[in-house]
Amino acid sequence: MTDLRFSHEHDASRYTLHDGGDLVSVLDYRDDGRTVALTRAYTVPTFRGHGYAAEVVERAVADIEGLGDRRISPVCWYVADWFADHPERAAILADRRSA
């Protein structure tokens, strides 16, 4: 991970991570105005094992936190596991009873 570029592609409802000129990881979402459901984390197979998925999730969570008016629903198993490994970030999770 040397030349990482993170972007939020609003029109495509996804976050992307590039390393140099290569697209390495994507995080898809659905946003209903209150809750952002993180639906799929994907890393291009040739780039797996380098922490790119964790990086795109970390940056996306920070971006959503910065909005100040959204909660996150970790629909994707990888995102759910990421939150389990980062309990300090759990305050942004949507209450499952009200979601």
N, C-alpha and C positions, 0 to 999 in steps of 0.2 A: 504494500500500500504506500505508494510514493506520491503520486500526483492525483489525489482523489478530488472529484468534482461531484457535489450533491446538488440535485435540482428537484423542484416540485413542479410537475407537469399537471397543472390544474385541469386543463381540458381533457386529459387522459385519465384523471383521478389516480395518479400514481406518483411515487417518489422514485428517483433513479440515482444510481451511483456509477460513475465512470472512473476508471483508473487510466489516466492518460487518455487515449482516444477510444478505449474499449468500454462498452456498456458491460458492467459486471454484475449488477444486482438491481432488482426492481421490487418495490413494495406497493401493491395495489390497495385501494381503499374505497369505501363508500361513506359519504358525509351527508347526514340528514339535517345539519344545522345545529344539532346538539351533541351528537355522538359520531365519532369517526370510527367505523368498523375497518380494522386492518385485516384485509381478507386473504392476501397471498404475498408471501415473501419468496422471491425466486432469485437464485444465483445461476448465471450461465455455467453449465457443467464444467467447462475447462477452467473456470476461476474458483471453483468450490474449494473449501478448506483454508481460505485465507482471511476469514472473518468479515467478508463483505456484507453478508446478510445482517450480522449484528451491527455493523456500522450504519447501514441504511435505516435499520429500525431505530437505533439510538438517535440519529439525526432527525428522523421523522417525528419521533416522540417529542424531541426538543422543539421542533417546529410547531407541533400541535399545542404543546404547553404554552408556547409564546402567544398563541391566539387568545388564551385566557378565558374562552367561553365554550370549550369543547371537552368532552370526555372520550376515552378510547375504549373500544370493545375489541379485544384480541381474538378475532375469529380464527385466524390462521394458527395452526399448532406451533409454528416456529415463534411467532410473536408471543403466544401464551407462555412458552418456555422461556423466552427472553425476559418477560415480566417476572416469572418465578425466580430467575437468576438475579433480578434487580428489584428486590422488594422496596427499596428506597424510592422507586418511581411509581408505586402502586396508587398514590393519591389521585392520579389522573384517570384511573380505571373507572368505567361506568359501573354503577350499582346494578348488578345482574337482575335484581328484583324489579327495577324500574325500566330496564332496557327492553 
